[in-house]
Amino acid sequence: MTLSTIGSDQRSVLRTLAGRVTGNFIDGRWTPSSSPDTITVLDPSTGREIGTVPASSAADIDAAVAAARTAQPGWAALTPAARSKFLLDIATLTEELLEEISIIEAVDAGKPITAVRDEELPGVIDAMRFFAGAARTLPAPSSGDYLEGVSSIMRREPVGVAAGITPWNYPLLQAVAKVFPALATGNTYVLKPAETTPYSTAWLAEIVARVLPDGVFNVVFGTGAVAGDALARHPKVDVVSFTGSIETGRKVGIAAADGVKKAIMELGGNSPVIVFGDADLESALDAIAIGGLYNTGQECMSASRVIVHASLLDAFVDGLKARCSREKLGDVLDPTTTIGPLNSAQQRDRVLAKIEARTSGARVVAGGENCEGDGFFFPPTIVVGVADDEELVQEEIFGPVFTVQTFETEEQAIALANGTRYGLASSVFTSNVGTATRVQNALNFGTVWVNNHLVFAADLPVSGFGASGIGTENAEAGLLEYTRLKHVMVDNR
Ligand code: ADP
């Protein structure tokens, strides 16, 4: 594929921002790193360099945590209404600058501009507003006289300094999902974005600095092994929120446990999609195609693992192939592009390796090979006849890849769906409400969609069951992760 030169003017927005990133964002300003090492950030559509960010040291993490600690008491002392107003102002600024941040996120992460500007970022702005408002109505057990002679008062307090380690698939969305509930409830924050996608977080740091007091939100760039690890185990950090792979999550969890601090984990999935014989096939196919190809399948809830009733196999595969062939891969700033590149050469290699490791019975009926040319493009891919125990089924793929398995009975479908270590998301397509109700009940997943897939709102909880995570993001439950409940008992005699 030959890439057009579309968007060279628009790309200058990102180049300008990259030029301003001269260090980490600590205590309200760009601060030089104590480490001479840097990370080179590439444009995944072209493979060309965008800029460099510091490969920060543990000393840089120390400085950021110290700034967050200093700012925390003052931030926590504000009323919920005052904090909410600050956060709403950030949402308004983000909305005003939607075009700019859309270009930055689209180019840096490799996302089609239309998807970022029209779907993802409006959702991010809504999440900012959701958390800003929700923190004004925090629930707690009611205060009262539970024992004779004493009165009990319940207080929901911030935990203190929160730290976040974000992945590269939804850099700004993930940052907001972690930072906003924490700030709304009176915590201050240190965030380390992923190596390949630092710039929307850098942009957020500058926007936040126009609104919030210094030190409330700090950003440190760097590798997971050095900066991420130092942040997760830092003794002055009170809660860590991580989104990424199970293997890295385990390391972050161990580092957090070392300091006896809370860790919230969102660790990926390989979502089963059960299509019963009585499903409305056309609308199921539409939802599954979007659910599996959105963000080039780099989505931990992607509709990747289709389990279809044997009677529908041929019609389903034909319909999915037709939908895949309609997609347009290309430069992310071309408004007609529907699928962008994978985020990095490494990610493309990982996806290809999983497909190449398939068993002899598995047939690739669409895609399956790297696209030629610049950038890290990979086509929509369908693999039919996969065995239940193979890597493509058992492990997260994180690319535009569907596997298709068949079933005869409801019990078989449920067993296949529940048959991996993941438990993040799933979906069921059927026209029978009884089937839908029984099956959702039997599925071990934090999210079950019925006749739909990959539909979100900040109001709704995301919880990983099994190896997919610990704790909840979004919704009231996500907000409460950043609070601690204090019981005050007063002798009233
Ligand atoms: P990937 O391998 O695709 O980069 P990861 O789950 O390893 O996915 O990365 C998600 C985030 O975790 C990134 O910000 C990365 O820098 C960070 N990370 C990687 N290793 C560690 C670690 N040992 N400790 C803390 N954070 C880490």
Residues whose N, C-alpha, C, O or C-beta is under 5 A from the ligand:
A	BS01	ADP	I165 T166 P167 K192 P193 A194 E195 G222 T223 G224 A225 G228 D229 T243 G244 S245 T248 K251 V252
